[in-house]
Amino acid sequence: MLAARIDGNAPLDCILAMNRALRRCSALLFGVLHGSILQAEPAWTARGQAAARADNQGVGTGDLSAAAQPSGRGRHEHTPRDAQACVPYPSHHPQSPRMLAGAWVPDDPRTIDFDRLPRVRSRHSVVSDVRASNGVNQHNYLAHFAGRFWVMWSDGPGIEDRVGQRVKFATSHDGLHWSDATYLTPAPPDSDRDSAYYGTRSPHGFRWIARGFWQRGDELLAVASLDEAATFFGPSLRLHAFRLDLDRRSWTRLGVIAEDAINNFPPKRLPNGQWMMSRRSHDYKKVGVQFLIGGRKAIDQWASFPVLGSSSELSAEEPFWWLLPDDSLMALFRDNRRSGYLFRSFSVDNGRTWSKPARTDFPDATSKVHGLRLSDGRYALVSNANPRRRDPLVISISNNGLVFHKMGYLVGGRRVDYPHAIEHDGHLLVAFSGGKQTIEILKITLSDL
């Protein structure tokens, strides 16, 4: 049974009241950010179920691309009072738990029937498969650069992150047909196959962990962490960068770009022109997670800013962030205390300070999430929303990056996790790991979302 309050933040009654209000309204839809509040949009109905056009927020439990007809014209005069009290906003309601809305959302979102979510059409390919050798393939990241798709991942001797692990990459002209895998990083120091510690979890050996592609100006950089392979993480933890030599299809090691740091995704631009990425230090379980800001003058110049409460309110893991329409920032965290929900924090000063992380109503399997803002303005979040296991991988859609009104089934029936997504030429490409032993790609036409 759920507690009466959520970690001292917004009461659970707020969540339940909003769901009741949404059902009474049949399909209350929140609009885009306008001024200081979220405006409500007219309800939409489709044959036999609530749905929406691609350029409006849907609440449907059917095909995400289902055609819809408006049931009314103009904006609602007001949002129901109990619902309006729960609307999140970075500057004055950052503790709101609201991340899901729609007639399809039960009072307890963890009870969503994830296996019956609408299927999203996609084409599928396998980049790498190490099941036969009982190796590990995970931490996959995508990029499109110089007319080709690039994917990188951690590849090592056994599950997972053991001594001797390296980073591999492959390329493709269409995102479906991939080159043979090639090593991106060298062998970790004194940790190659001839090491006595190879394939073990030991403080005497090292491992590389893939951390993503960073397109900085006209260069493509690959980021990877290096540390001792005993725990998460070793005391010599550092973040390294490699520069692509496009002519040779090889990578030149540039050296350390951040001390005592591992990111979760590569740096992204802030509105002020600086770059930002998350940071976990080797002792992050005690001190919490942080964000690194800088990278503009030099790739190794960063300042670190903490997310206060990320080790007390939850056990924050694998941070993700994106830019909201008003240029404020929203960060999501998986909770290693296994609350079964994502936590959320906001910044209104370009990442210098963050609101105390608040538990949302968005269920989570204690797994990595990734998302992006699409070219049509919508937001897409890819995650393991089933709190019981990392199956299936789902995609959720929002018009404002705060509240999600659609959720669709991408792939499942087995363990699938570590998503990373990019948009290119009318398609969304989602990379993921299958059982931590395969690197796979889904290619989705945006009009199907």
FENPENOR-V596478 format. One record per run of one state. SS is the DSSP state (H for helix, E for strand, C for the rest). FROM is the first residue (numbers start at 0). LEN is the number of residues. If there is no record, write none. Layout:
SS;FROM;LEN
SS;FROM;LEN
This chain:
C;0;4
E;4;1
C;5;5
E;10;1
H;11;13
C;24;4
E;28;6
C;34;2
E;36;5
C;41;2
E;43;3
C;46;2
E;48;1
C;49;19
E;68;2
C;70;10
H;80;4
C;84;4
E;88;1
C;89;3
E;92;1
C;93;6
E;99;1
C;100;8
H;108;3
C;111;2
H;113;3
C;116;1
E;117;2
C;119;3
E;122;7
C;129;6
E;135;10
C;145;2
E;147;9
C;156;9
E;165;7
C;172;5
E;177;1
C;178;3
E;181;2
C;183;22
E;205;11
C;216;2
E;218;10
C;228;9
E;237;8
C;245;4
E;249;10
C;259;2
E;261;1
C;262;5
E;267;2
C;269;5
E;274;6
C;280;3
H;283;4
C;287;2
E;289;5
C;294;7
E;301;5
C;306;9
E;315;8
C;323;5
E;328;7
C;335;5
E;340;7
C;347;10
E;357;6
C;363;6
E;369;4
C;373;5
E;378;5
C;383;9
E;392;6
C;398;5
E;403;1
C;404;1
E;405;6
C;411;4
E;415;9
C;424;2
E;426;8
C;434;3
E;437;8
H;445;3
C;448;1
